[in-house]
Amino acid sequence: MDPLELLAHPVRLRVVHALRGGRTLTPSQLCDRLPDVSKATVYRHIDLLCDGGVLEVAEERRVRGAVERHYRLRPDRAVIDAGTLSLDDYRRSFGIAMAALLAEFDAYLGRDPDPTADLVGYRQHAVWLSRDELLELIGEMRRAILPRLANQATPQRSQYLLSPILFPIDEPLDAADPTG
């Protein structure tokens, strides 16, 4: 299965999110993280991600006669080469990413949270940028985010889902007519 086909599924994408940051989780712990998904479905998607090389067994333990597996993400395998995507691939991938985002947010709300205390935010800003300014903004965002991707789980940390979405919503203005 190609990387797009493998990762372009809301449940598999949520499993990948859950294992980011060097976490190792059992299928049972993953089921707890995805309470709206059946156990059989979670197990099936774990198997697909393992077969595709995106997940690997980090540890096996004997627990009451059964083998308990702990899985970890292989971040280098959890990527899609954007240069190989068609417009339909982009359309499909965006829809799946939004479905996964909605499912994650719904699971969050199902835990009886305090969005104000958790600093939940979702904003949309329409900004005018030249190509150079866009590249500068992307670089600044990467410099801010990349170091935090290496953070490990600790009792003081909560895992947050950060989903920057960036695309043009309009054509560049005609230089002869600045009003568009």
N, C-alpha and C positions, 0 to 999 in steps of 0.2 A: 504494500500500500504506500503510495507516495505521501510525502510529508503533509501536503495540503489536505488530502483525503483523510489522513490519520488525525490531524489536529483540528480539522474543520468540523467539529461536533461539539455541541454545548457541554455535554457531560464530560467528554475527554478533556476539553479545555478547562473545566472546573477542577478536574483531578490534577491537571498540570499546575493550576493556580495553587491548589492546596499543598503541593509538594515543593513549591518554590522556596528559596532561601535555605536550602540544605536540609530540609525536613525529611525525616523518614517516618512513614505511617503504615499501619496495617490496613488491610481492606476494611476491617471493622471500624477503624478510626476514620477512614475515608467515607464510609457509609454515614457515620455520625456527622461529618461535615456536609453531606449532601442528603439531608433528611427527606427531601422531596423526590428522591430517586430510589428505585427498588434495589435491594441488595444484589439481586441477580444481574441487574443492569450495570451496577458499579463494578462487580467482578468481571463481567464480560468486557467492559471498557478497559479495565486494568490489564486484562490479558492482551487486548489489541495493542495497547501502548507498550507492553513488554515485547510482544512480537515485533513491533515496529522499531524497537530499540530506544524509545523515548523514556521508558522506565526500566529500572533494573532492581533485582533483589539485593538489598543492602545487608540483610541479616535474616537468618532463619533460627527459630527457637522451637523447642519442644514444649508444648503447653497441653497438659492433660492428654497425652498420647497423640496429639495432632501437631503438625508443623505450622507454626505461625510465621508468615513472611512479612518483613518490613520492606517497603519499596522506597526508592529514591528516584528523583528526576535526573536525567542526563541532559542538562541545559543545552549542551552543544547539539543535541538531537531534536530539541523542542523548538525548532525554527523552520520557517518557510522562506525560501529564496524569492523575494518579491520580484526579482527580475524575470522570473519564469511565469508570472501570473497573467492571465488574460483579464479583460474587463469583466467577464462573467465570473471569473474566480474571485476578483476583488468584491464584486457585488455579493456573492455567496458568502465569502469569508466575513464581510462586514455584518451581514445578517446574523451569522452564527455567533460572532463576537458580541453583538447586541443581545442575543438570546441568552448567552452565558452571563452577561452582565446583569440582565434582568433577573435571572434565576439566582445569582449570588446575592443581589440586593433583597430579593424576596426572602431568601433564607436568613439573611441578616435581620430583617424585620420580624421574622418568625421567632427570633430568640428574645423578644421583648426588650429591645435595646433602648438606649437613650441617644438618639442621633445628635442632639446638641452637645452632650458630654463627649461623644465619640468624634466630634468635629467632622461629621459627615458633610460633604460638599459636592455639588455638581453645578458647574457653571459653564456657560457658553459665551464666548467673546468673539465677535467678528472684528478682525484687525486687518488693516491694509499693510502688506509687506511686499517689498521687492524680493527677488530671488535671493540676493545677498542677505537681506534682513531675515528671511525665512531660514536660511542655512545657519545664520547666527543664533536665532531662537532655538532651533533644533539642537544645536551644539550646547547651548546653555541648559536646556532641559536634560540632555544626556548627562552633562557634568553634574547636575543636581541629583539625578536619579541613580545613575550607575553605581556610585559608592554604596548606596543603601540596598542595592540588590544583594550584596554580600552579607547583610545583617543576618545573624542567626537568631532563631527563636529563643527568647528568654522569658522569665516570668514577668518582666517589666514591659515586654513588647506585645502588641497586638498586630496581627497581620492585616494590612490594608490592601485593597485592590485599587491600583492606580491605572487609569485607562486614558492616556492622552489620545485624542482623536484629532487629526489634522487633515483638512482638505480644502481646496479653494471652493468658494460658493459663488464666485462670479468671475467673468473674464476680466483681464486687465482693461482699464479705461483707455479709450482712444485718446492718444496724446493731443489730437487736435480739439477734442471736446471733453474737458475734464469733468463734466457733469454726467457723463455716461451716455 
